[in-house]
Amino acid sequence: MDCNFLNLKSVIAIAVLLAFAGCGHGTQPQVAKESDGVAGAAAPETSVQIPTLEGATVTVDQYKGKVVLVNFWATWCAPCRTEIPWLIEFDQKYGPKGLVILGMAMDDEGTKVVQPWVQSQRFDVNGNSEAMNYPILLGNTKIAEKFGGILGMPTSMLYSRDGKKIKTIVGLIDHDDLSKTLDSQL
């Protein structure tokens, strides 16, 4: 076989692998990698002031008494967009029971890109066209570092009602697994 043909096959194989790996540098495969939080340890990131799309600021601390899912995502991230209908569904199902979902948009351009995207997008949630129904925050590398850093997007961090980290999910969430975890927490 021709050496150039083998090189082309290698390049194509690598491109396919990268496409399935998720978004961002160092991202884990789309299958979620979960890690449990340190049992009983208070999370220092819960007091970080994070700007909202509306210009206010929030902290995870202000939601103590609720289960909080912080989802790091970006408008350009295909696996992130795959998760959004699931997050809308979780908000509809578990919000009344005490779940708060915070979408941490990591787009470099911030509000000027994220706000029109959020306002214009609709997602199929159980056969209905739905808008993102949970608060969207504006993240950046410094804020992500306060949460312990992220390897890529999507990354989700789940906090118990007392503000302690339960788990970190790197990559696409497992819908059924997260649903079971939320059932147990709520």
N, C-alpha and C positions, 0 to 999 in steps of 0.2 A: 504494500500500500504506500501511497505517496505520503511523505512526511507532512506536507501542508494540509492534507485531508485530515490526518490525525490531530494536528494542532487546531483545526477548525472545529472538529468534534469536541475537543477538550474545552475550547472557549464556549461553545454552545452549552455543554453540560454545566459549566460553571455558572453561566448566565441563568440557566433554568434553576439551579440550586439557589442562587441569590434571589431570584424572583419569589421563591417559595419561603424564603427565610424571614420575611416580615419587612419592617421599615426601619431604617436607621443603621448606623454603623454598629457592628457587634451584636446585632439582633439575634435572638434565639429563633429556632424554627417556629412556625405558626402553632405547633402543638405547645400548649402552655407549659411553662416550667414554674412550678409552685414552690414557695418556701414559706415555712411558718415563721411568724414573728417570734421574737424572744419572749417566752412566757412571762407575763407579769411586768414586763419592762414598759415604762411610759415612753411614748414615741416623741422625740424632741421636735420632729417636723410638724407636730399638730398645732404649734403656735405661730408658724410662718404666715405672714400677711401675704395673701395672694390676690392680685387684681381680678375683677370680674369684667365681662364685656361691657357692663353698664357704668364702669368707672369706680365702683365701690371696692372694698377689700373684704375678704373672708379668711377665716382660719378653720382648720379641721376641729380645733378645740370648741368652737362655738356650736358644734353639733353634738357635744357630749350628751349621752342619753339616747342617741340614735346610732344605728350601724351606718358607717360611712364607707363608700367605695370611691376611691380617687382613681380616675382612669386617664392616663397620659396618652394623648392621641394627637394626630395632625390631619389637616384636610387632605394632604397629598398621600396619606398612608392607606393603601388598599385594605390590609387586615383591620385597621382601625375602623374604616367605613363598614366592614363586615359586622363588627361588634355593635355598632350604634343601634340597629333595630332591637338587638337583645337588651341593651341598656335601657332603651325606651320601655320595652316590655317589663323589665325588672322594676323600673320606676313606677309603672302603672300598677303592677301586682304587689310590690312590697313597700312602696312609698307610704301608703296608709298604715302600715304596720311598724314604720320607724326607719326605713332605709332612706339614706340621702346619697345620691350619686353626684359627684363633682367631676365634670369633664375638663381636664387640664390640657388645653390646646397648646401645642408646642411649636406652632408655626413661627418662623423667625420674623415675619412681617406683622404679627400680632393682630390687633383689632381690625386693621384695614383689609385683611384677607379673611379672618375668621368670622367676623360679624356678617358680612354679606353671604358667605358660604352657609352659615348656620341658618340664616333667614330664608335662603332659597331652597335648601335641600329638604326632601321628604323621603321617608323610608317606609318600606312595607313591613308593618307589624301586624301579624296575624290577619293579613288581607286588607288592612286599613292603611291609608297614606298618612303618616304621622311626622310631625316636626320633632326635633330634639326637645325633650320636655324637662330636662334637668339643667342646673346651673352650669354655664361654661366659664371657666377661669382661663387666664392668660399666663401660661407658664414660660419658663426659659431655663437655661442650663443651671443658673444659680439656684432657682427654686427646686429644680429636680435634684440637685446635690443635697439640699436640705432634707429631702426625702430618702437620702441614701444613694442617690444616683439611679439612672435607668440605663439599661443596656441597649434598649431600642424600644420601638413602639409597635403595638400597644403594650403598655405595662399598667397593671391595675394593682392597687393596694387596698386591702380591706381592713377596717378598724372596727373593734367591738364598741358596744354602747359606752364603755368606760374609757374609750380613746386609745386602747392598746391595739397595736397591729396584730391582726390574725394571720394574714398571709399576703404574699406578693406573687402576682402572676405575670410572668414575662412571656409575651406573645399573645396570640389569640386565646381568649378565655374559652373554657369548656362550658357551654351553656348549662348542661345538666348538672355538672359538678358544682358550679357556682350557685345554681338554683338550690341544690341540696344544702350547701353551706349557709345560704341565706335563710332557708327554712329552719335550720338549727339555731341560727342567731336571732331570728325574729319569732 
